[in-house]
C-alpha cells in the first residue's frame, strides 16, 4: 500500500488548558476533596489546549444518551471534513473509493459513522465498509495495517481509513479516580483520515507519500486491565493503569528490534518516527528505551501540546504533520507506532 494523503478535522470549540481547568474546578469544587491535585495532574500532562465536541457548558448535565447523540452528530460532521480533505489532497473523489475502514472508541452508532457518510459524501453504493470498535489509541496504526492487508489483495483499489474520537463526551463527572482526573486533562476531540492505494493503482497516482513495507502486531499477555473502558449506566468509565510507561519500557525495544531485524535493518536505519502521543511519561519511555536522538518525536510532542491525545486519531494527525513538514530521503525508512487496549502495540514500517 502507498499512503497518498492524510488529513485531520477538529471541532470548532477550542479551550486552552487554563480555561478547562477552571471549568473542572467549578464543576467539581463541591465534590472533590483536593482541587489542587486536579490542577497538578492537568498541568503535568503538558497539554496546552483542546478542541471539544460541544461548548464547555453543555457537559454539566448530559446523560449517556445525550452524549452519544452528540457523538453521532459531531462525529459525522468532522469525519466528513477529514475524509473530504484527504481525498482532495490525493486528487481523488468519493466515487474512487472501494473500501472504507472506520474506527472509534468514544461513541456508538448503528448505522456506523462510515455508513452515514455514504450519501453525504457520494460514495458508490458498492463501497465496502469495515467499522472497528474497541482498539482505542492503537487503532490509527492498526487501522493502517488492516487497510494495507486489504490492499495487498486488491492492488488496483483505493481505500480510506477514518478515525473519529470525541473523548470529551465520555467524561465521568462522578469519578474522582486518578485515572479519570488524568484522562479529563489529557484527551481531546478530533478526526483524521488516511487515503491508501494498492500497488497497481499507485502507478497512476502521483504522490510523494510513503509505502507500507510491512506491519507487526503484538499482544501482551495478562494486560487487559492496563487500559480500556468499564461500561457503566453513565457511559464509558476510563481504565488507565499507571503501569503503561512500564509496559512500554518492558516490551517496545525488543518488538521494534525484532521487526526491523526481520527486514535486515536496525533502529539506526530509521530516519522518520511517527508515534502516538500517549502522554509525557509514555513518550519519554519511547525515547529512552529506543535511544532516539533529540527531536525524533518532536512532532508527537507538538501534537500533544496543541490538541491533546485524540486516541486513535492522534497518530494519524502526527503522520499528517510528518507528510507536510518532512521530506525524507528517497528509500529511507520510517516507523509508525502506537499502543492501546489489549494491552498491545502496532508497528508499521514505511519507506519513502
Secondary structure, 3 states (H helix, E strand, C coil): CEEEEEEEECCCEEEEHHHHHHHHHHHHCCCCCCHHHHHHHHHHCCCCEEEECCCHHHHCCCCHHHHHHHHHHHHHHHHHHHHHHHHHHHCCCHHHCCEEEEEECCCCCCCCHHHHHHHHHCCCCCCEEEEEECCHHHHHHHHHHHHHHHHHHCCCCEEEEEEEEEHHHHCCCCCCCHHHHHHHHHECEEEEEEEEECHHHHCCCCCCCCEEEEEEEEECCCCCCCEEEEEECCEEEEEECCCHHHHHHHHHHHHHHHHHHCCCCCHHHEEEEEECCCCHHHHHHHHHHCCCCCCCCHHHHHHHHHHCECCHHHHHHHHHHHHHHCCCCCCCEEEEEEEECCCEEEEEEEEC
